[in-house]
């Protein structure tokens, strides 16, 4: 797990550096940006779905329910890396002596809060010297991404601070008493002063994370709603770069989808811990997952069709996971073979990956077909990037080939070329949709014009015949 996490981080950093500073990698990215955007959305949907599946099992098992059986359980163990739960990945409680749930709560909440405070302070200082908005910039963008992917795990840890388990015990005099211990850590007595302080702190963190983070995201997006709804490309203008991750996957009118997704993840993770009955817990989870699946199918909020398909398949997979937990809990009463259900869920999880790969290859084939129909067939034997032409001092064009000014293309020119390319693609897309709508009126208008011309010719011919008859 540790090696896999290091590999993922290194690959992500390498791609980011290559996109920002690498010439050929940068050119390849801008040439295939629309396809890469769709693949990024597919990957994001898969990561979020993995988080939900892991959190479903964790919440059900935390309240005394059964977990999935092999092989799906082993797959969820691998997917645990997507939850960003460092304490579970590195088993910090086993590595550090005296590490209890109180330390885990402080580390899980104070670390992101410290990062947020440092970033906001840095942006405030920068504004004093250079001006500009506070909630913009690369640092703010990655801070929001950290909160977006980590909100479910942090909120689950915070919610576990309120769950105590009661035991029947005897006091020193032999009288029957009830003692309460924290369910997440049986070494912490819920009647102690330490727990009272921790509970008060956890109450403040509920306002910060499960409530505050989605509310902040919505406020930032709502403040820019006009620019988001009027954009003609995925990313919009430069003023939307910081928030582009939250809406670039969706159509202009469906920018709230990312907020709905956060609410769904919180409902299927930390909110499930508030149910004492396992049946009520699973029924609530099934209701939330079914409503979101139906909404996704009817609305189709994604920018591209392939993402709508992946999103619907993953939403349906979440519903299957909830049904799998229900059958696991009732396997003794229903006499079910859980191995078959586990293999079915494991196969569905692998099928999501194959679906993503298949949609990527299908988009490439569709793009080649469109280029061929348009009269510009794709030549896969030569994949060199055609650099933007620049004009010399004498007015002649320079194609930017090997040597000369061709090697002095900056990141800014690539970005401008990228935005023009994306805008042209999306305008052509909307143009094709509008053209398909205008087909029938256009044909009717042409037929009407042809009819008028024929009538005009007939009238002129009849007038000429009348004139000839009068002359004779």
C-alpha positions in Angstrom: 0.0 0.0 0.0 2.8 2.4 0.9 4.7 1.7 -2.3 1.5 2.2 -4.3 0.8 5.5 -2.6 4.3 6.7 -3.3 4.0 5.6 -7.0 0.7 7.5 -7.4 2.1 10.7 -5.9 5.3 10.5 -8.0 3.3 9.9 -11.2 1.0 12.8 -10.5 3.8 15.2 -9.7 5.7 14.1 -12.8 2.7 14.7 -15.0 2.1 18.1 -13.5 5.7 19.2 -14.1 5.7 17.7 -17.6 2.5 19.6 -18.5 3.9 22.9 -17.1 7.4 22.7 -18.4 7.9 19.8 -20.8 7.7 20.8 -24.5 6.5 17.6 -26.1 4.5 16.5 -23.1 2.9 19.9 -23.0 2.1 19.8 -26.7 0.6 16.3 -26.4 -1.6 17.5 -23.5 -2.9 20.5 -25.4 -3.5 18.4 -28.5 -5.5 15.8 -26.7 -6.9 17.9 -23.9 -10.6 17.1 -24.5 -9.9 13.4 -24.3 -7.7 13.8 -21.2 -10.5 15.9 -19.5 -12.9 13.1 -20.1 -10.5 10.5 -18.8 -9.9 12.7 -15.7 -13.6 12.8 -15.0 -13.8 9.0 -15.4 -10.9 8.6 -13.0 -12.5 11.0 -10.5 -15.8 9.1 -10.6 -14.0 5.8 -10.0 -12.1 7.2 -7.0 -15.2 8.7 -5.5 -17.1 5.4 -6.0 -14.3 3.5 -4.3 -14.4 5.9 -1.4 -18.1 5.3 -1.0 -17.8 1.5 -1.2 -15.0 1.5 1.5 -16.9 3.9 3.7 -20.1 1.9 3.4 -18.4 -1.2 4.7 -16.6 0.7 7.4 -19.7 2.4 8.7 -21.7 -0.9 8.6 -18.9 -2.8 10.4 -18.4 0.0 12.9 -22.1 -0.4 14.1 -21.7 -4.2 14.5 -22.6 -5.3 11.0 -20.9 -7.8 8.7 -18.3 -7.0 6.1 -18.0 -8.2 2.6 -16.4 -11.6 2.0 -13.6 -12.5 -0.4 -12.7 -11.6 -3.1 -14.5 -8.3 -3.0 -13.2 -7.6 0.5 -9.6 -7.8 -0.8 -10.5 -5.4 -3.6 -11.8 -2.9 -1.1 -8.6 -3.3 0.9 -6.7 -2.2 -2.2 -9.2 0.7 -2.8 -8.7 1.9 0.7 -5.9 4.1 -0.6 -8.4 6.3 -2.3 -10.0 7.3 1.1 -6.7 9.1 2.0 -7.0 7.7 5.5 -3.3 7.8 6.5 -4.1 6.2 9.9 -5.6 3.1 8.3 -3.0 2.9 5.5 0.1 3.1 7.8 -1.4 1.7 11.0 -0.2 4.6 13.0 -1.8 3.2 16.2 0.5 0.2 16.0 3.6 2.2 15.1 3.3 4.9 17.8 3.1 3.9 21.5 0.3 5.7 23.4 -1.5 6.8 20.2 -5.2 6.9 20.9 -8.4 8.2 19.2 -7.9 11.6 20.7 -4.6 12.0 19.0 -6.1 10.7 15.8 -8.9 13.2 15.9 -6.5 16.1 16.5 -4.2 15.0 13.7 -7.0 14.5 11.2 -8.6 17.9 11.8 -5.7 20.2 12.7 -3.6 19.2 9.7 -6.0 20.4 7.1 -7.0 23.4 9.2 -3.3 24.4 9.5 -2.9 24.1 5.7 -6.0 26.2 5.1 -4.9 28.9 7.5 -1.4 29.1 6.0 -2.7 29.3 2.5 -5.2 32.1 3.3 -2.6 34.1 5.3 -0.2 33.8 2.4 -2.8 35.0 -0.1 -3.7 37.9 2.2 -0.1 39.0 2.4 0.2 38.6 -1.4 -2.9 40.8 -1.8 -1.4 43.6 0.3 1.7 43.8 -2.0 0.4 42.7 -5.4 -3.4 43.0 -5.1 -6.0 40.5 -6.5 -8.6 38.3 -4.8 -7.7 36.2 -1.8 -9.4 32.9 -2.9 -7.5 32.5 -6.2 -4.2 31.0 -7.2 -2.6 27.6 -7.4 -2.2 27.2 -3.7 -5.9 27.8 -3.1 -6.8 25.4 -5.9 -4.9 22.5 -4.5 -6.1 23.3 -1.0 -9.7 23.0 -2.3 -8.8 19.7 -4.0 -7.4 18.3 -0.7 -10.6 19.1 1.1 -12.8 17.8 -1.8 -11.2 14.3 -1.7 -10.6 14.2 2.1 -13.9 15.5 3.4 -15.6 12.1 3.8 -12.7 10.6 5.8 -12.2 13.6 8.0 -16.0 13.8 8.7 -16.2 10.1 9.5 -13.4 10.4 12.1 -15.1 13.4 13.7 -18.4 11.6 13.9 -16.9 8.6 15.6 -16.1 10.8 18.6 -19.8 10.7 19.6 -20.3 7.0 19.5 -20.1 5.3 22.9 -20.7 1.7 23.9 -22.4 0.8 27.2 -21.3 -2.1 29.4 -22.9 -3.5 32.6 -20.4 -3.4 35.4 -20.1 -3.5 39.2 -18.7 -0.6 41.3 -16.4 -1.0 44.4 -19.4 -1.7 46.6 -20.8 -4.4 44.3 -23.7 -2.3 42.9 -24.6 -2.7 39.3 -23.6 0.3 37.2 -23.4 1.2 33.5 -20.0 2.2 32.1 -19.6 3.8 28.7 -16.5 3.6 26.5 -15.8 5.1 23.2 -16.6 2.6 20.4 -13.7 3.7 18.3 -11.2 3.3 21.2 -12.2 1.2 24.2 -9.5 2.8 26.4 -11.3 6.1 26.6 -14.1 6.3 29.1 -17.0 8.4 28.0 -17.6 9.7 31.5 -14.0 11.1 31.9 -13.0 14.7 31.7 -10.7 13.9 28.7 -13.7 12.6 26.7 -15.8 15.7 27.6 -13.1 17.9 26.2 -12.7 15.8 23.1 -16.5 15.8 22.5 -16.6 19.6 22.7 -13.8 19.8 20.3 -15.5 17.3 17.9 -18.7 19.4 18.0 -16.7 22.4 16.7 -15.2 20.3 14.0 -18.6 19.2 12.8 -19.3 22.8 12.1 -16.0 23.1 10.2 -16.0 20.0 8.1 -19.3 18.2 7.4 -21.2 21.5 7.4 -18.6 24.2 6.7 -16.6 22.7 3.8 -19.7 22.0 1.5 -21.1 25.3 2.5 -17.9 27.1 1.5 -17.7 25.3 -1.8 -21.2 26.2 -2.6 -20.6 29.9 -1.6 -17.5 30.1 -3.9 -19.3 28.6 -6.8 -22.5 30.6 -6.3 -20.5 33.8 -6.3 -19.2 32.9 -9.8 -22.4 31.3 -11.1 -22.9 33.9 -13.9 -19.4 33.3 -15.3 -19.8 29.5 -14.9 -23.2 29.4 -16.6 -22.1 31.7 -19.5 -18.8 29.9 -20.3 -18.3 28.4 -23.7 -15.6 25.9 -22.7 -15.0 23.4 -20.0 -12.6 25.6 -18.0 -14.1 29.0 -18.7 -12.0 32.1 -18.4 -8.9 32.8 -16.4 -11.0 34.1 -13.5 -12.5 30.6 -13.0 -9.2 28.7 -13.0 -9.1 28.1 -9.3 -12.7 26.7 -9.2 -12.6 24.9 -12.5 -12.2 21.5 -11.0 -15.7 21.7 -9.5 -17.6 22.5 -12.7 -15.3 21.5 -15.7 -16.8 18.0 -15.8 -20.4 19.3 -16.0 -22.6 21.3 -18.3 -22.9 25.1 -17.6 -26.3 24.7 -15.9 -25.3 21.7 -13.8 -22.4 23.3 -11.9 -24.1 22.3 -8.6 -23.5 18.6 -9.3 -20.1 18.5 -7.4 -21.9 19.9 -4.3 -24.6 17.2 -4.6 -21.9 14.6 -4.9 -20.2 15.8 -1.7 -23.6 15.6 0.1 -24.1 12.1 -1.1 -20.6 11.0 0.1 -21.2 12.5 3.5 -24.6 10.8 3.7 -23.1 7.4 2.8 -20.2 7.7 5.3 -20.4 9.8 8.5 -24.2 10.2 8.6 -24.6 6.4 8.6 -22.9 6.3 12.0 -25.9 8.1 13.6 -28.2 5.0 13.0 -28.3 2.4 15.8 -30.3 -0.1 13.8 -28.4 -1.8 11.0 -31.6 -2.2 9.0 -32.4 1.5 9.2 -28.8 2.3 8.3 -28.9 0.2 5.1 -32.4 1.4 4.2 -31.3 5.1 4.4 -28.2 4.3 2.4 -30.2 2.5 -0.3 -32.7 5.5 -0.5 -29.8 8.0 -0.9 -28.0 5.9 -3.5 -31.2 5.1 -5.5 -32.3 8.8 -5.6 -28.8 9.9 -6.8 -28.8 7.2 -9.5 -32.2 8.1 -10.8 -31.3 11.8 -10.8 -28.0 11.1 -12.7 -29.8 9.1 -15.3 -32.6 11.6 -15.9 -30.4 14.8 -15.8 -27.2 13.6 -17.5 -25.2 16.4 -16.0 -21.8 15.6 -17.5 -20.1 17.6 -20.3 -19.5 14.5 -22.4 -21.8 11.5 -22.9 -19.1 8.9 -21.9 -18.9 10.5 -18.4 -22.7 10.2 -18.1 -22.4 6.5 -18.8 -19.6 5.9 -16.3 -21.4 8.0 -13.7 -24.6 6.0 -14.0 -22.8 2.7 -13.9 -20.8 3.7 -10.8 -24.0 5.0 -9.1 -25.7 1.7 -9.8 -22.6 -0.1 -8.5 -23.1 1.7 -5.1 -26.7 0.5 -5.0 -25.4 -3.1 -5.6 -22.9 -2.7 -2.7 -25.6 -1.7 -0.3 -27.7 -4.7 -1.4 -24.6 -6.9 -0.9 -24.3 -5.6 2.7 -27.9 -6.4 3.2 -27.6 -9.9 1.9 -24.4 -10.4 4.0 -26.3 -9.4 7.2 -29.2 -11.7 6.3 -27.2 -14.6 4.9 -28.1 -16.9 7.8 -31.8 -16.3 7.5 -31.9 -16.4 3.7 -29.4 -19.2 3.3 -27.4 -17.3 0.7 -24.1 -18.2 -0.9 -22.1 -15.0 -0.2 -19.3 -16.1 -2.4 -21.4 -15.7 -5.5 -22.5 -12.2 -4.5 -18.9 -11.3 -3.6 -17.7 -12.4 -7.0 -20.5 -10.5 -8.7 -19.5 -7.3 -6.9 -15.8 -7.9 -7.7 -16.6 -8.5 -11.4 -18.7 -5.3 -11.4 -15.8 -3.3 -10.0 -13.4 -4.6 -12.6 -16.1 -4.0 -15.3 -16.0 -0.3 -14.4 -12.3 -0.1 -15.3 -13.0 -1.9 -18.6 -15.9 0.5 -19.3 -13.6 3.5 -18.8 -10.9 2.1 -21.1 -13.5 1.1 -23.7 -15.0 4.6 -23.7 -11.6 6.2 -24.2 -10.9 4.0 -27.2 -14.4 4.7 -28.6 -13.9 8.4 -28.3 -10.7 8.1 -30.2 -12.3 6.1 -33.0 -15.2 8.6 -33.1 -12.8 11.5 -33.4 -10.9 9.8 -36.2 -14.2 9.2 -38.0 -15.3 12.8 -37.7 -12.0 14.0 -39.0 -12.2 11.6 -42.0 -15.8 12.7 -42.8 -14.6 16.3 -42.6 -11.9 15.6 -45.2 -9.0 15.6 -42.8 -8.1 12.0 -42.1 -5.9 11.3 -39.1 -2.3 10.2 -39.9 -1.3 8.1 -36.9 2.1 7.4 -38.5 3.2 11.0 -37.8 2.2 12.3 -34.4 4.4 15.5 -34.4 2.7 18.6 -33.2 2.2 21.5 -35.6 3.4 24.5 -33.7 1.5 27.9 -34.1 2.9 30.0 -36.9 4.6 33.2 -36.0 5.3 36.1 -38.3 8.8 37.5 -38.8 9.7 41.1 -39.1 9.4 41.1 -42.9 5.9 39.6 -42.7 6.9 36.1 -43.7 5.4 33.2 -41.7 7.5 31.0 -39.6 6.1 27.5 -38.8 8.1 27.1 -35.7 10.0 24.1 -36.9 13.5 22.9 -35.7 15.7 25.7 -34.7 15.1 29.5 -34.7 12.0 30.8 -33.0 10.3 27.4 -33.1 12.2 26.4 -30.0 11.2 29.5 -28.1 7.5 28.7 -27.7 6.5 29.6 -24.1 3.9 28.1 -21.9 1.7 31.2 -22.4 1.5 30.6 -26.2 0.6 26.9 -25.6 -2.1 28.0 -23.2 -3.5 30.5 -25.7 -3.4 27.9 -28.4 -5.1 25.4 -26.0 -8.0 27.8 -25.2 -8.6 28.6 -28.9 -8.6 24.9 -29.7 -11.0 24.0 -26.9 -13.3 26.9 -27.8 -13.4 25.9 -31.5 -14.2 22.3 -30.6 -17.0 23.2 -28.2 -18.4 25.8 -30.6 -18.4 23.2 -33.4 -20.1 20.8 -31.0 -22.9 23.2 -30.1 -23.0 24.2 -33.8 -23.6 20.7 -34.8 -26.4 20.4 -32.3 -28.0 23.6 -33.5 -27.6 22.6 -37.1 -29.4 19.3 -36.4 -32.3 21.3 -35.0 -32.3 23.7 -38.0 -32.4 21.0 -40.6 -36.1 20.8 -41.1 -36.8 24.6 -41.1 -33.9 25.0 -43.6 -35.3 22.4 -46.0 -38.8 23.9 -45.7 -37.4 27.4 -46.4 -35.5 26.1 -49.5 -38.6 24.4 -50.8 -40.6 27.6 -50.3 -38.0 29.6 -52.2 -38.1 27.1 -55.1 -41.9 27.2 -55.2 -41.8 31.0 -55.4 -39.3 31.0 -58.2 -41.4 28.5 -60.2 -44.5 30.6 -59.7 -42.6 33.7 -60.8 -41.3 32.0 -64.0 -44.9 30.8 -64.8 -46.3 34.3 -64.4 -43.6 35.8 -66.5 -44.2 33.2 -69.2 -48.0 33.8 -69.2 -47.4 37.6 -69.4 -45.1 37.1 -72.4 -47.7 34.9 -74.2 -50.4 37.5 -73.6 -48.2 40.3 -75.0 -47.4 38.2 -78.1 -51.2 37.5 -78.6 -52.0 41.2 -78.4 -49.3 42.2 -80.9 -50.6 39.6 -83.4 
